[in-house]
Amino acid sequence: MSSPTGPASGLPVRMPRPRQSGRHRRPEPVAAPEGAPVLVLAVPGVPSAAVRGLAEEVVSIARAELPGLEAAIGFLDGDDAEYPTLSGVVKQAAALRAERYDLARAAGREVTEPEGPAAVVVPLLAGPDHALMDRIRETVASSGAPAQLTDVLGPHPLLAEAVHVRLSEAGLARADRARLFTVATAADGIVLATVGGEEAVQAAGITGMLLAARLAVPVMAAALDQEGSVAAVAEQLRGSGSQQLALAPYLIGPELAEGLLEDAARAANCPAAEALGAYPAVGKLVLSQYSAALGLAQQPQGAPVR
């Protein structure tokens, strides 16, 4: 977003794409409606340059999917200096919308008074986490700005695809069952690790079933934030015949406390893949939640189960 004097701090400038000319031009993609609310990505965890880079990449993916999308990043534990706070970004979106309305009226344009949310807040979370969601909800409410909070990103087949890719990148799974090649270190059992308590484990279990269908190996969900959960699930998998296990985070990354994944991998005595990070599916699901909140026909297609 921008103001008459330039870009608003913490909020991006809308950059329209040039329209392709000629009778054989490709159909124009669905674009964000004029005056649509800002997509505000709510980023949990301790802010850092790496976390900011991840969030910016996720937002970039969403913008590429929906031309004209105005998006911003708000950190749940930001400082309103280097890392804009979620509350401050939501307030800024509402203030800028009001300013645009006042300027349009002053210029003599016939405009209707803004209605509905000025921002749609999408949590950067793969699964449910009551503690974090309560904080995000309270932060948005305390901002006093008209904003709508969406649900988390999963479970979704695209997240099963993302976990599969992270495992394959770590050499712990074949990239594609349809291709007849093997990986010597491929796991024969997967511990799908999440945080957020029992509800998060149940939600991860849904994605785990999709992942098991892709890999043709057993997958069980466990809680990183429950002592002994990962080790117990690993033992259960070994008891059922799996000998070469892998730990796969069902987490995007910022919500993962430092050292937690490494401790769990040691407890389970198995290697671990990386968190989902800015995998393209994450950006698409962020946009899907935003689009669903506005009733836009912009939904990501589920990844095929291989």
Phi, psi and omega in degrees: 000159179215162176245174180300339182259007179128186182296141175283140182301130177083353181235138187278164177269134176288127181241097182293146178276143177294140181280130180289135182262169177104154184290341182255022180296151179289152177300140179292135178291161176300133181245158178295135179298148177300131180079011179296152178300156175287138169278117178251117179275117181270112186257117178276178174086178181284122180295146176201170178298322180294317179295318178297317178299319177298312181298319179296323179292320177299315179296322179297321178297316179298318179297322181295330180280334183225091180305141180086357180294130172260125185222153179213165182241128176237129182265129181300325178245040180284179182236004181061019174238271178286328182236100183302136179286153178301315180300314182296321180292320179294316177300318182295321178298317180292319180295320181290324176297316179297320180296318179297320179296314180296319179295321179296318179294320180296332179276000178085011178281147176274105181230149177269149180296136182302138177231162177076189184288143173275341180216145170248117185264121181247117179289136177275069182224133179285325183223175183293141175212099187303317183298313180290318180296323177297320179294317178297315181299315180294322180295316179295317181295319183288345178294335181075003181265150177288108183216151179243132179258130179267177175279176176288177190278334185238180002285153180199145178304328180295331177285328173297320176299317181297317178298318178303313181297316180297322176296316181294323178297329179274001181074023184253000178201153173291146182292329185203120179297335183289341179262130188274075171220159186244160173239119187300328182264010182301135181283149175251014175194137185239129170263113181268108190261136180219178172228158178120010175086194187296321179298321178294321178296318179296318179294320178296328179298328177294313176296326178299323178295320177294321178293320179298323178293326179289320188263343184060038174223156179292141178229129178230140181271147178215159182259119177294331184265014173241116186303129177084353185294313183294316180297321180294318178293320177299318178295322178295319178294318178295324179295336180266004174118347179283134182243332183245094187266162173218146178258123183241115179289126171264060186214149180279323175142305183299331182279356184269117180295144183300132176085348184294317181293318180297319178297319181293321179297321177293319180296324180272351181055052179207159177286162181233146173275172177281160172295167186296324178060214183267044174301141184309325180299329180295313178298321179294322180287328173300314179295323179299318179294319177298313182296319179297323180296329182262356182074027178275148180275069182219082183241137179286146177278140178295143179288140179293143177275125182260000000 
